[in-house]
Amino acid sequence: MIIDTDSHIIEAPDLWTARMSRQKWGDRIPHVRWDESTQMEAWFVGGRRFANAWSAAWVGWEKPFPSAPPRREDVHPAALHAAERVKVMDETGIRAAVLYPNLSFVGYNIHKSLDDPAYQLDVLRAYNDWLLDWISPAPDRFVPLALMPYWDVAASVAEASRAAGLGYRGVVFPAAPHAQGHPFLGDRHWDPLWSALQEAGLSVNFHAGDGDMSAYIGPERLALEGPALMVARAQPMGFLYTAIQLTDLLFSGVLPRFPKLKFVFAECGIGWVPFVLEAADHHFVRNKVRDEHPEFDMLPSDYYRRQVYSNYWFEQLEDWHIEKVGIGSILFETDFPHPTCLYGPQVQEAARSRLANVDAGSRDAILWKNAAALYGVKV
């Protein structure tokens, strides 16, 4: 049995047009239409084009990324419909799947560019409502994650409370809010939100790239490298950026202040985690951090093993990974339907051969038990 802790939905073309007020927002409501310049369907706000509509729906598409299906009818049905996704999950032994968004209007870079908090909040709440509609054919097979209006702490607290009441199991939040012009993760500015999430039992989920891959993928890189090299390079660069974000969290003071709050780093791998933990512990002691910050009553690695999770999908895991990272902090993912995902027979192959040197108890913990406890999945 498997619980997939990082998979993605593909936003429906009527997600926002069916849920936002036409009278209030007019043509600003995000919508899909044909783009003659690219010969693809794309997301628009008014006359402004944001992204190819189906660029994240890679499964079943034969051409290499960033090539993408031009029309919705070209997309694999399992990327679009919950009932079809369940069929794919059944074929690969996946009991439940955690759902993250894609880039269109819910990525942090796009939110920032919209520059209207009231509009952003309506866009975000429409997504959160739609996601529950999307999973309604099989709600026990999915773990929905709610988006937070991170630009407004009071609004985030309110949305966290609403999400908990609606049955959400966690929230999606930027691991580097300062990159969006907001306070650092450790700033007390965020404490009301951390407190609300801890009280509600909702985990904080960070996704690699923070929804913005422009630092790794772009037209200049594409012209220089070509699509295959560009995408192959971008993936490990994203993992290493996650290492920076984890280091920031470990020294932020959030973990000591909110000891029951759980944090998840998705689509990042775990091979780099032992080094980060070792380096963090070494310099924590060497710099006598406790003399200046007595609130840290444990080492950074201890806080990690108590409150933080990271996931793997392609790595060959060995006993030393588990010893260094901690058996309770490792999750499994497929990243369906993105270009780096495991799909079809690859899922069971990763669960078997890449955990071949791991004992059965540890294998079960990684594949489903840790995730079941974290997200409250009944198995």
JOSUL-V467579 format. One record per residue. N is the residue number from 0. RES is the residue in one letter. PHI is phi in radians with two decimals (999 if undefined). BURIAL is # if it has 9 or more other C-alpha atoms within 8 Angstrom, else .. Layout:
n-><N	N>
res-><RES	RES>
phi-><PHI	PHI>
burial-><BURIAL	BURIAL>
//
This chain:
n-><0	1	2	3	4	5	6	7	8	9	10	11	12	13	14	15	16	17	18	19	20	21	22	23	24	25	26	27	28	29	30	31	32	33	34	35	36	37	38	39	40	41	42	43	44	45	46	47	48	49	50	51	52	53	54	55	56	57	58	59	60	61	62	63	64	65	66	67	68	69	70	71	72	73	74	75	76	77	78	79	80	81	82	83	84	85	86	87	88	89	90	91	92	93	94	95	96	97	98	99	100	101	102	103	104	105	106	107	108	109	110	111	112	113	114	115	116	117	118	119	120	121	122	123	124	125	126	127	128	129	130	131	132	133	134	135	136	137	138	139	140	141	142	143	144	145	146	147	148	149	150	151	152	153	154	155	156	157	158	159	160	161	162	163	164	165	166	167	168	169	170	171	172	173	174	175	176	177	178	179	180	181	182	183	184	185	186	187	188	189	190	191	192	193	194	195	196	197	198	199	200	201	202	203	204	205	206	207	208	209	210	211	212	213	214	215	216	217	218	219	220	221	222	223	224	225	226	227	228	229	230	231	232	233	234	235	236	237	238	239	240	241	242	243	244	245	246	247	248	249	250	251	252	253	254	255	256	257	258	259	260	261	262	263	264	265	266	267	268	269	270	271	272	273	274	275	276	277	278	279	280	281	282	283	284	285	286	287	288	289	290	291	292	293	294	295	296	297	298	299	300	301	302	303	304	305	306	307	308	309	310	311	312	313	314	315	316	317	318	319	320	321	322	323	324	325	326	327	328	329	330	331	332	333	334	335	336	337	338	339	340	341	342	343	344	345	346	347	348	349	350	351	352	353	354	355	356	357	358	359	360	361	362	363	364	365	366	367	368	369	370	371	372	373	374	375	376	377	378>
res-><M	I	I	D	T	D	S	H	I	I	E	A	P	D	L	W	T	A	R	M	S	R	Q	K	W	G	D	R	I	P	H	V	R	W	D	E	S	T	Q	M	E	A	W	F	V	G	G	R	R	F	A	N	A	W	S	A	A	W	V	G	W	E	K	P	F	P	S	A	P	P	R	R	E	D	V	H	P	A	A	L	H	A	A	E	R	V	K	V	M	D	E	T	G	I	R	A	A	V	L	Y	P	N	L	S	F	V	G	Y	N	I	H	K	S	L	D	D	P	A	Y	Q	L	D	V	L	R	A	Y	N	D	W	L	L	D	W	I	S	P	A	P	D	R	F	V	P	L	A	L	M	P	Y	W	D	V	A	A	S	V	A	E	A	S	R	A	A	G	L	G	Y	R	G	V	V	F	P	A	A	P	H	A	Q	G	H	P	F	L	G	D	R	H	W	D	P	L	W	S	A	L	Q	E	A	G	L	S	V	N	F	H	A	G	D	G	D	M	S	A	Y	I	G	P	E	R	L	A	L	E	G	P	A	L	M	V	A	R	A	Q	P	M	G	F	L	Y	T	A	I	Q	L	T	D	L	L	F	S	G	V	L	P	R	F	P	K	L	K	F	V	F	A	E	C	G	I	G	W	V	P	F	V	L	E	A	A	D	H	H	F	V	R	N	K	V	R	D	E	H	P	E	F	D	M	L	P	S	D	Y	Y	R	R	Q	V	Y	S	N	Y	W	F	E	Q	L	E	D	W	H	I	E	K	V	G	I	G	S	I	L	F	E	T	D	F	P	H	P	T	C	L	Y	G	P	Q	V	Q	E	A	A	R	S	R	L	A	N	V	D	A	G	S	R	D	A	I	L	W	K	N	A	A	A	L	Y	G	V	K	V>
phi-><999	-2.35	-2.00	-1.48	-1.63	-2.73	-2.36	-2.29	-1.63	-1.92	-1.07	-1.27	-1.10	-1.75	-0.91	-1.63	-1.14	-1.53	-2.22	-1.93	-1.25	-1.16	-1.12	-1.39	-2.00	0.98	-1.33	-1.31	-1.11	-0.99	-2.61	-1.80	-2.63	-1.25	-1.91	-1.08	-1.17	-1.93	0.98	-2.54	-1.28	-2.51	-1.50	-2.27	-2.10	1.05	-1.66	-1.63	-1.50	-1.86	-2.85	-1.03	-1.18	-2.13	-1.15	-1.58	-1.62	-1.46	-0.97	1.53	-1.68	-1.41	-1.49	-1.23	-1.05	-1.55	-1.05	-2.61	-1.02	-1.33	-2.25	-1.07	-1.18	-1.54	-1.53	-1.02	-0.99	-1.19	-1.45	-1.93	-2.23	-1.07	-1.08	-1.24	-1.11	-1.06	-1.04	-1.15	-1.09	-1.09	-1.14	-1.98	1.34	-1.63	-1.31	-2.63	-2.30	-1.42	-1.93	-1.86	-1.42	-1.94	-1.56	-1.28	1.29	-2.07	-1.35	-1.13	-1.15	-1.30	-0.94	-1.08	-1.33	-1.28	1.00	-2.65	-0.98	-1.14	-1.15	-1.00	-1.14	-1.13	-1.07	-1.17	-1.16	-1.10	-1.09	-1.05	-1.20	-1.09	-1.04	-1.17	-1.11	-1.10	-1.46	-1.03	-1.14	-2.70	-1.08	-1.36	-1.75	-2.29	-2.03	-1.37	-2.00	-1.54	-1.42	-1.96	-1.33	-1.07	-1.29	-2.49	-1.09	-1.07	-1.15	-1.17	-1.06	-1.12	-1.22	-1.09	-1.12	-1.10	-1.10	-1.07	-1.17	-1.50	1.77	-1.16	-1.84	-3.04	-2.24	-1.76	-2.55	-1.25	-1.30	-2.28	-1.05	-1.12	-1.22	-1.78	1.51	-1.95	-1.06	-1.06	-0.96	-1.46	-1.16	-1.09	-0.87	-1.55	-1.00	-1.02	-1.25	-1.01	-1.09	-1.12	-1.19	-1.08	-1.13	-1.42	1.28	-1.72	-1.38	-1.80	-1.98	-1.77	-1.97	-0.91	1.53	0.91	1.36	-2.31	-1.76	-1.13	-1.26	-2.03	-2.24	-3.01	-1.09	-1.18	-1.10	-1.08	-1.15	-1.33	-1.91	1.48	-1.15	-1.11	-1.16	-1.05	-1.21	-1.08	-1.26	-1.13	-1.09	-1.12	-1.11	-1.09	-1.10	-1.22	-1.14	-1.08	-1.06	-1.13	-1.14	-1.09	-1.02	-1.06	-1.10	-1.07	-1.78	-1.32	1.54	-1.15	-1.15	-1.14	-1.28	-2.27	-1.18	-1.80	-1.46	-1.81	-2.18	-2.20	-1.87	-1.78	0.94	-2.30	1.28	-2.25	-1.04	-1.50	-1.09	-0.97	-1.14	-1.05	-1.14	-1.13	-1.14	-1.12	-1.10	-1.03	-1.41	-1.06	-1.27	-1.08	-1.64	0.88	-1.03	-1.13	-1.10	-1.63	-2.32	-1.17	-1.16	-1.42	-1.68	-2.38	-1.34	-0.92	-1.13	-1.19	-1.12	-1.00	-1.19	-1.47	-2.34	-2.14	-2.25	-2.36	-2.19	-2.20	-2.56	-2.00	-1.38	-1.54	-1.55	-2.13	-1.02	-1.21	-1.03	-1.14	-1.09	-1.34	-1.42	1.85	-1.04	-1.37	-1.97	-1.93	-2.15	-2.03	-2.49	-2.01	1.14	-1.00	-1.88	-1.39	-1.05	-1.61	-1.32	-1.59	-2.55	1.09	-1.06	-1.08	-1.14	-1.20	-1.09	-1.18	-1.26	-1.66	-1.20	-1.47	-2.08	-1.10	-1.68	-1.92	-1.16	-1.06	-1.10	-1.17	-1.07	-1.12	-1.05	-1.24	-1.34	-2.68	-1.16	-1.06	-1.18	-1.08	-1.21	-1.15	-1.77	1.21	-1.50	-1.46	-2.23>
burial-><.	#	#	#	#	#	#	#	#	#	#	.	.	.	#	#	#	.	.	#	.	#	.	.	#	.	.	.	#	#	#	#	.	.	#	.	.	.	.	#	#	#	#	#	#	.	.	.	.	#	#	#	#	#	#	#	#	#	#	.	#	.	.	.	#	.	.	#	#	#	#	.	.	.	#	#	.	#	#	#	#	#	#	#	#	#	#	#	#	#	.	#	#	#	#	#	#	#	#	#	#	#	#	#	.	#	#	#	#	#	#	.	.	.	.	.	.	.	#	#	#	#	#	#	#	#	#	#	.	#	#	#	.	#	#	.	.	#	.	.	#	#	#	#	#	#	#	#	#	#	.	.	#	.	#	#	#	.	#	#	#	.	#	#	.	.	.	#	#	#	#	#	#	#	#	#	#	#	.	#	.	.	.	.	#	#	#	.	.	#	.	#	#	#	#	#	#	#	.	.	#	#	#	#	#	#	#	#	#	#	#	#	.	.	.	#	#	.	.	.	#	#	.	.	#	#	#	#	.	#	#	.	#	#	.	.	#	#	#	#	#	#	#	.	#	.	#	#	#	#	.	#	#	#	#	#	.	#	.	.	#	#	#	#	#	#	#	#	#	#	.	#	#	#	.	#	#	#	.	#	#	.	.	#	.	.	.	.	#	#	.	.	.	.	.	#	.	.	#	#	#	.	#	#	#	.	#	#	#	#	#	#	#	.	.	.	#	#	.	.	#	#	.	.	#	#	#	#	#	#	#	#	#	#	#	#	#	#	.	.	#	#	#	#	.	.	#	#	#	#	#	.	.	#	#	.	.	#	.	.	.	#	#	#	#	#	#	#	#	#	#	#	.	.	#	.	#	.	.>
//
